[in-house]
């Protein structure tokens, strides 16, 4: 991912939230998501590619159609030896086309290659489609659950884990 990709990645992320989290998060929150504000946040946090967070984009015919971010597992403010998939979004019009699978496969490959023993991710408990996707890729819920507060509404997230092969 390049700095110039932040606008398109923000568009994919915002539209991904609006599509995937309909009926899971409060609709007013989804309605007020801003592509420009998200892009600005992305640009402000964008690194030079040498830090611990890796941003990947998937392209088809020269157009960015998906984005994933991964890095060390976050346990509060501490980082552990494990890896974490922070985000994975595909343009909603391209769901089911293998883009998400390719991004996940590459994220797992990079983290395994960096020597991380496991990869974790958090997913909304009610997001059945995403949970099936991660389970098909070898991730399993490990019993950890956290509340995710969205405008005063508690939306539980569950943690998934997968052992990585060196």
N, C-alpha and C positions, 0 to 999 in steps of 0.2 A: 504494500500500500504506500502511496505517495501522498504528500501533503495536499496536492491538487485533487486527490480523490475524496477529501473530507465531505464536500457537498453531496456527492452521489451516495456515499456511505450513510450520511445522515438521512437522506431521503429513504434509503432502503430500511434503515433502522426504525424511523418514525412510521413508515407505512407498514413495516413488519409488526410493530407494536399494535397499531390500529387494527390490523387483520387478525393476528394471533391471540390478542388479549381481549377481543370483543366478548362481552358477557363474562369476563373473568376479572376485569378491573373496572372501576367506575367510569362510565362513558364520558362524563365531563372532563376527566383527566385525559382520556384518549383524544377527545375533540380539541383540546387546547395544546397538544404537542406541536412544537414548531420545528420545522426542518432547518430554518436559518439559525435558531438558537442552538440546536443540536450540532450543526456544522461548526458553529463558533466554538463550542465546548471541545469538539474533536480537534480543531486546529490548535486550541490552547494547550491541549494535553498531548499533541502529536510529538513523538520523539524522532530521533534520527535513525531508528532501527537497531541501535546497539544496546538499548535498555532491556529490562526483563520482559516487557510486554511486546508481543508480536501481533501485528495487525495484518491480516491477509485479505485480499480481494479475489473474487472469481470473475472472470470476464468471458463473455460470449460475443463474438463478432465485434470486438472492440468496445463493448459496453460493460460496465461493472454491473453484475447481477447478484452479487452476494458478498458478505463480509463476515469475518470471524476474528476474535481477539482471544489470545491465550497467554499465559505466563505462570509465574509461581503461584501456588495456592495461598490464598489470603486467610489467615486465621486471626481475625481482628486486625491489628496493625502489624502483626508478625507475618513473615513469609516462611513457608516450610519447604522441605525437600520435594514435596509433591507438586504437581502442576494443576492448573485450573483452566477450564474453558470459560472465559468471562462472558462471551457473547457469540452468537451465530445467527445471522439473519440473511434471508434470501428474498429477493424481490417477490412479493406475493403472486405476481403473474407467472412466476417461474417455479413455484413450488412443485415438487414431485419430479423434477427434471434431472436430479442427481447432483445439483450444485451444492446443496447442503452436505450431502454425503462426501463430496470431494473436499470441501472445506474442513469438515470434521476429520477425515482421513489424514489430511496434510497437517492439521493441528496436532493430532495424536502422534504422527510420525516425527514431527519436529521436537515435541516434548520427550518422546521416548529416546530420540537421538541425543538429547541434552542430558540424559541420565535420570530423568524423573521416574520414580517407581510406580506412581499412580497418577491418574488424572481425575479430578473432581469437577462437577458442575452443579449449578442450582437451577431448578426449573419449577415453574408454578405448578402446584399440586393438581390443579384442575385442567392443565394443558395436556390433555390426553394425546393429541397428535404429536407434540414434541416428545413426550415420554416414550411413546412407541418408537419414534425415530431413534432416540438415544439407546433404547433397549435393543433394537435391531443392530446397533453398532457395538454391542457388548457392554454397555454401561448398565449398572444395577443400582437401585435405591439402597442406601446403607442404613436407613432408619433415622437419619438426622432430618429435622424439620425446623424451619424458622418462620416466624411471622414476617410478612413484608407489608408495611403500612403504606397504603395509598389513599391519601386524602381522608384519613381516619378510618378506613376500611382495612381490616386485617385479611391479607391474602397469603395463605401459607405457601412456602416453597419447600421442596424436598431436595435432598442432596443425592446425587448419583456419583458412582465411582467406577473406574475401570483400571485394572492392572495393565501397566505398559511393559511391553517386551523391549529389551535393549537391542 
